[in-house]
Structure formats: C-alpha cells, structure tokens
Amino acid sequence: MSEKDITRIRVGRDSVGIIGLKSVIEELTEEYASKSDDEVKCALLERLTRGNYIAESARKEYEQAFVREFRKALGQPYVEPVPEGIDIKVLGTGCAQCDQLERTIMEILAEDNLSASLDHVTDIKDIARYGVMGTPALLINGKVMAVGSVPPRNKIKKWLQDAGPARMEGRCGNSQGGH
C-alpha cells in the first residue's frame, strides 16, 4: 500500500479519508465479489481498522460506507446515502480551475450559512462514472450544472440558494409562533 492510497468517502454526514481502501478492495475482489454484505463488511472492517481510526460510535456508518464502496468498485448495485442539506461535487483532477471552483463554493456556503456536503472528486475513474466530458465540472444534488469552466460566482450562488432549504430572510419569527 502506498502512502498516497487515501480515498475520500462519505461516512454518515462526513467526508473522510480512508487509508488503503483501494488496495484492500483489490485484494478482496475475487474472493468476496459474490459474498453477502455482512461478510464483505467484516473483511473490510478487519483490514481497514489496522491503518484507520474508527470510533466505536461510528462503526455502523463506516461498515455501510465500506460495503457501498466495495460494491461500487465492482460495478454491483449499492445504496447511496441521502445527503442532508445540499450535496455538491466538484469533479476535476486538481488543476487551478478546479481548486478555484471549490474555494468559491466554500466561500458562498460560509457567507450564506448553507448546510452542504462538498466533495472534490479527483480520481479520473471516479470522474468518468459521472459521465461528464470535461473538467472542472459541478454537480449540485446530482444534477450537472457546469462542465469545462468555472461559472460566474453569482450563478453558483443562485444555484446553491435554489438548491438549499427555503429560508425566511429578514424576519424574526414565523407563522407557527416563531422564536
């Protein structure tokens, strides 16, 4: 396993880096491809806890995430978690434009106090799974919003506001009795 074998995956509400995930999946592919999710879960957990800290309180979420990533890597059916808030993906191998798009999104999320998960997908194989033909690409809640360039800041801001929960701006209460 190389030191750069760190894969970002969604575990519950968080995006975390897992050391050795790709190499462990490669090791287990042949033997576990047709085994049950419980068997896959146990094998992945046993191997991945050696190099990664997994809190006991988050164990179930890690198990689900590991099985999902295993099935995804093998092209088998899997259950994708439903994200809370806005689900944002920046697709790009790490060029200046991709990094600029990610920074702009983080600034807008902070300014507007929007709840979102933001993943920057850099692996070319993972990017190809989204079916986009250029980078950087921006997906919001699974919908491709831009491909091949960084959209203007005001356009990104509008997309994120439209994708986020409705907010009552400039009011102190609501019709249900408010705070």
Secondary structure by P-SEA (a helix, b strand, c coil): cccccbbbbbcccbbbbbcaaaaaaaaaccccccccaaaaaaaaaaaaaccbbbbccaaaaaaaaaaaaaaaaaccbbbbcccccbbbbbbccccaaaaaaaaaaaaaaaaabbbbbbbbcccaaaaaaaccccccbbbcccccccccccccaaaaaaaaaaacccccccccccccccc
